[in-house]
Amino acid sequence: MAGNSFGQLFKITTFGESHGPAIGVVIDGVPPKLPLSEADIQKDLDRRRPGQSKITTQRQEADKAEILSGVFEGKTTGAPLAILIRNTDQRSKDYENIKDVFRPGHADFSYIAKYGIRDYRGGGRSSGRETACRVAAGAVAKKILGRHGVDIIVYTLAVGEIFAKKIDYKTIEKNAVRTADSKAAQLMIASIEKARKNGDSLGSILQCVVKNCPPGLGDPCFDKLNARLAQALMSIATVKGIEFGDGFGASQLKGSVNNDRFVLKGKKISTATNHSGGIMGGISTGEDITIRMALKPPSSISKLQKTLNEKKQEVEVQVKGRHDPCLAPRVVPVAEAMIALTLIDCLMIQKATQL
């Protein structure tokens, strides 16, 4: 199966399935002498893991990171860094009734169309469980970026029709939905609980802000920074739309309004506005990179639905098991990871360019 690797100089390859014995990631290009422990990785895995609140799936996985190679006496060696995460709470029997059924909204039919075979247990390779590998790799990338002062902030901007309005980054990790508005958090949680009780699910929007990104990252034409970030974030299965800066809103503006005027702030070249979202010509400007991500409602719902099976017969399906009624809270650390993996790769390419 192709498409399991991401990055050029800082390259990750993930492996494993939702109901297999383990999942994991191999990272090539980690600089040597970086202090690194399993605890550094575990912090972000704990934020993504299932069962962390009443509005997420109740699958109980510790998601314990095991470093298999690339670290000696607490520091990276420059060799490939391998991280393993064992699966410990699979319930494959929950999927027996749908093993020949194409679940609405899932990758069941498309995997059969491509490979002629699929792992029906939790979606196998197409499961969101694979994103734990990305979060583990992203924790390493974020540690390196932290040395350069880069800060990545992601929060839930909206759940259904409820939007965060009063933004306070300090509240993000203090509520189950990971929004930056404590008042909106309670409304979002109530809305998610109502959808779950009705056997349904809710879509959402994430807001991403990258602070202190150095200017000059990204390349012209096909490897523009926004193009690479879009690829990284769209590779998260639930993501259905990406906007940078004003996004679609820019289509309603005049050039005289949308253009970001260059000004001096102290001795630093900056812009008076940031409609472009910190990227011009596909290259970072040094301003905040701003991104919005639209997440579809989770496809696994208990509400009865009509579909087809592998014999092309119309059947009814009710998805059993433990599933998220809204994906926003657990996708927050995944989005952070994919942004970090993109930026560290671009930073390393930029450093190599300037040799």
N, C-alpha and C positions, 0 to 999 in steps of 0.2 A: 504494500500500500504506500503510494507516494504521498507527499504533503505532510509528513510528520516532523519536519525540521523548520526552524525559523531563525533568521539572522545570517550574517556574513562573517564578521570577525568574532562576535559574541554569539555563538550558534547553539541553539538548544534542539534536542530531539527527545520527544516524549514517547512513552510506550505503555501498553497495558489496557485492560478493559474494565468496565464498571464492576462486573461480577467475577473477574479473574482473581488470582491470588494476590496480585499487587499491581500498582501503577508506578511510574517513575520517569525521571528525566536525566539525560546526560548533557552537560554543558561544556562546550569546548571554547576556549578563549578567555577563561577566567585568569586575570593577572595573578602572578605569584605574590606571596607574602601578605595576602589580605587576611586579617584575623577573621575567622569564620567558625561558628559552632552550629550544632543542630538547633540550639535555642534561638539563634538569629533567624532561622528559617521557620521555626515553629510558631513564632508570633503571628506571622501572616497566614499560615495554614489554619491556625485556630480561628481566625476571622472569617475564613471561607468554609470551614468544615460544617457538615450537616448537624442538625440537632441542637443548634446553639440558642434557639428561641422558639416560642410557640407558633411563630409565623413562618418557620422554615420546615423542611422535611425532617421527620423524626428518626431517620436513619442515624444510628449512633456509630460514628467512625472517629477514632482518636486522631486519624491523619498524622501519625507520628513520623517525622522525617528521620531517615537513616542515611547518613553519609557513608557511601561505600568506597569512594576513592577521591583523590584530588586534594586531601587535607592531611597534613602531618604536623603534629605538635601544635594544633590550634591555628595553623596558617595554611592557605592554599599553596599548592606546589607549582601551579602552572599546567599540571596534567589535567585530563578531563575530569570534571567533577560529576560524580554519579550520586543521585539521591533516590532512595526507594521509599514508597509509601504503601504499606500493606493494607489490603481490604480485609476487614474483620467482621462486617455486619451485613453481608449480602443475604437477601431472601429471594432466591431465584424462583421459588415456587409461586411467588406473586405474579409471575409472567407466563405461567403454563397456559393459561386460558387465552393468551393473545399471541402465541408463538407463530401462528399462521395468518395473523391478521395485520393489515396495514393500518396502524393507528393514525387518526387524523393529526396533521401537524408534525409528525415525526419523520425520521429518516428511513423508516422501514422499507418503503417501496423504492426509494432512490438507491439504497444500498443493494437491494436485490437487482435493480436495473444495472448497476455498475459492476457488482462482483458475483452475482448469482448465488450469494450466500450471505447470511447475516447472523449476528449474535443477538437474539431477541431478549436476553436477560438484561434489562435495564438499558437497552440500547447499545451495549457493548462499547465499541470505540467511539460511537457518536454521542455517548453519554456526557453530560456536563461534569461528571466525575473526573474526566481527563484534565479539567482546568486546575485541579490541585497541583499537577506537575508544573504548570505554568506559574502558579503562585510561588511554589518552592524556588523556581529559577528566578522569578521576579524579585524575591527577597534578596538574592545575591546581587542582582543588578542594582536594586535600590541602595544597597549598602555601598556600592562603588560610587553611584551617583551622589550619595550623601556627602562624600568627600569633596565633591565639586559644588556643593551647596544647592543641588537641585532638589526641589520638594514637589511631590506629586499628591494632589488632593482630589479625591473622587467622593461624591455623595449623591444620594437619591434626591433628584430635583422634583420628580412627580411620580405618583402612583395613581393610575387611572386619571381622574379629573382633578385630583388634589395636588396642588403645587406648593413647594416650599417658597416662602416669601421673605421672611426675615432670616437672612443667612448668617450663621455663626458656626465657623468651622469647629469650635470647641465642643459642639453638641453632637457631632457626627457619630462618635463611638459611644455615646451615652444613651442611644435609643436603638431598639431592635431593627428598625427599618433603615438605619444609617442615613438619615437626612440631616440637613444643617439648620432645621427649623423645629425646635422642640414642640411648639404648638401644633404644627402640621403633622408631626410624627404620630401623635395620638389619633388623629383623623385617618392617617394612612393605615395604621395598624388595625383600626376598627373596620376599615374598608376591606382589607385583606382577609380578616377573620370572617367577615360576612360572605365574601366570595367563596372561601373554603367551605363554609357551612352549606352553601348552595351547590357544592360540587363543581365550582368553577375556579377561574384564576384571573389575574389582572396583569396588564402591561404596565410599563414604567419608563422613566427617563432618568439617566444619570448625567450629572454635570462633572466635567473633569477640568482641573486647573493645574498647569505646570508652572511653578514659580522658579525663577533664577536659572532658566535654561540658557546656556551660552548661545550667542548669535553665531550663525554660520553652519549650523547642522542641517544636513539634507543635501541632496544633489539635484541638478537640473534634470528636466525631462522625466524619465520613468521612475527615478528614485527620490522624488520630492519627499520632504519630511511628512507633509500631510498625506501623501499617497501611501507612504509606509505605515504611518499611524492608522490610516483607514483600513489597510489590509490587516494589521495586527488586531484591531478591535473588531472588525467584521469577521475575523476567524473565530470569535466567540459565538457559538451557534445561535444564541438568543437575540443577538444584535441585528436589527433590521434597518437602521438608519444612522448616519453620522453627519454632524454639522461642525464646521470650524468657524470660530468667530461669530459673525452675524448669520452665517449659514444661509438658509433659504430667505431669511429676512433681507439679505443684501440685494436680492432681486427686486425689492420694492423701493430701493434708495436711488438717489442720483449720485453720480461719481463725485460731485463736489461735497457730498455728505459722507460717502463711504470711504473716500481716500483718507488714509492715516497720515497726517502731516508730521514731518520730522521736526523735532525740537531738541534743544539742549536742556538736560536736567543735570545741573552741576557741570561736570566735564563729560558726561555720558550722552551719546546720541540716543534719543528715544523718540516715541511718537506721542502726540497729544491725545489720540484716541487709539482704540485697539479693535476696530471692526474686523481686521484680518485674522484676529485670534493668534497673534504672535508668529505668523508664518507668511512670508511674502516671496513669491517666485519659487515656492517649494523649499525655502531655506528659513531657519529660525531667525527672528529679529532681536531676540533678547527680552521681548515683552512676554507677559503671561501667555502661554498657549492655552486656549480655551476650546473645549470640545463638548458636544452633547451627543449622547448615545440613546437611541430608541430601542427598548427591549420589548419583544413580543410577550404576550401572556403565556405562561408555561402550557405546553400541549397536553401534559398528563393530568387529566381531570377525571373525577369520578362520575360526572354527568353522563348519562347514556347517549351515545352517538352512533350514527349510521356510517358504515364504511364498507370496504371490500376485503376479502381474504385472498390468499394466493391462488385459489381456484376460480377467482373472478366472481365469486358469489357475494351478494349483498348480505351483510351481517350487522348486528348491533354489538358495540364494544363498550365496556366500562373498565377503565384503567384502574387496577387495584394497586396497592403498595403505598409507599411513603414518598410524597412529592411536595415540592415548593408551590404554594399558591401565588407567589410573586417572587421573581428572581433577583430583584434589585439589591437586597441586602447582601447576598452572597456573591453577586457579580462585582460589587465595589472593589474588593481586593484583586479580583481577576483583571479588571480594567487597569488598576494600578500596575499590576505585573506586566501586562502587555505594553503599556506606555513605557515602563522602565526598560523592558527588553529592547524596545525600538530605540530609545534615546541612548542607551549605553552602546549599542551597536553603531549608531550614527556618530557618537562621540569618539569611539575608537577609530572609525573610518576617517573622521576629520583630523585626528591626531596623526594618523598615518599619512594623510594627504599633505600635512605641513612639515614632514620630515625634511 
